[in-house]
Amino acid sequence: MSLKLLVNNKDIWDSFVEELDSKLNRIHIQIEQSTAIEDVYRLQGHAACLRRLKRLRDEVNGKSD
């Protein structure tokens, strides 16, 4: 499957972004509840990856900021 099919199909893309947002919300809650700094760092990395996935559409379609 081509990534263009994912990022250019509005229904699929919107569902994908909704799932990413849901995961980001859970990660933010975990960060707030973390007591070990190592866990905070790990969760911050996880959140950064999810935010990068939200920009996948622009990367695949050749838009850059």
C-alpha positions as CSV (number, residue, x, y, z in Angstrom):
1,M,0.0,0.0,0.0
2,S,1.3,3.4,-0.9
3,L,1.5,6.1,1.8
4,K,-0.3,8.5,-0.6
5,L,-3.4,6.3,-0.3
6,L,-3.4,6.8,3.4
7,V,-2.6,10.5,3.5
8,N,-4.8,11.6,0.6
9,N,-8.0,9.7,1.7
10,K,-9.7,12.2,3.9
11,D,-11.8,9.7,5.9
12,I,-8.8,7.4,6.6
13,W,-6.5,10.3,7.3
14,D,-8.9,11.9,9.8
15,S,-9.4,8.6,11.6
16,F,-5.6,8.1,11.7
17,V,-5.0,11.6,13.2
18,E,-7.9,11.1,15.7
19,E,-6.1,7.9,16.9
20,L,-2.8,9.8,17.1
21,D,-4.4,12.6,19.2
22,S,-6.0,10.0,21.5
23,K,-2.6,8.4,22.0
24,L,-1.0,11.8,22.6
25,N,-3.6,12.6,25.3
26,R,-2.8,9.3,27.1
27,I,0.9,10.1,26.9
28,H,0.4,13.5,28.4
29,I,-1.5,12.0,31.3
30,Q,1.3,9.5,31.8
31,I,3.9,12.3,31.8
32,E,2.0,14.2,34.4
33,Q,1.9,11.1,36.6
34,S,5.4,9.9,36.1
35,T,7.8,10.0,39.0
36,A,11.0,8.7,37.3
37,I,12.8,11.1,35.0
38,E,13.7,8.2,32.7
39,D,10.0,7.6,32.1
40,V,9.4,11.2,31.3
41,Y,12.2,11.2,28.7
42,R,10.8,8.0,27.2
43,L,7.3,9.4,27.0
44,Q,8.5,12.7,25.5
45,G,10.2,10.7,22.8
46,H,7.0,8.7,22.2
47,A,5.0,12.0,21.9
48,A,7.6,13.4,19.5
49,C,7.2,10.4,17.2
50,L,3.4,10.7,17.2
51,R,3.6,14.4,16.4
52,R,5.9,13.6,13.5
53,L,3.4,11.1,12.2
54,K,0.8,13.9,12.2
55,R,3.0,15.7,9.7
56,L,3.3,12.6,7.5
57,R,0.8,14.1,5.0
58,D,3.0,17.1,4.3
59,E,6.1,15.0,4.0
60,V,4.6,12.5,1.6
61,N,3.0,15.2,-0.6
62,G,6.2,17.2,-0.7
63,K,5.2,20.2,1.4
64,S,7.8,21.5,3.8
65,D,7.8,24.4,6.3
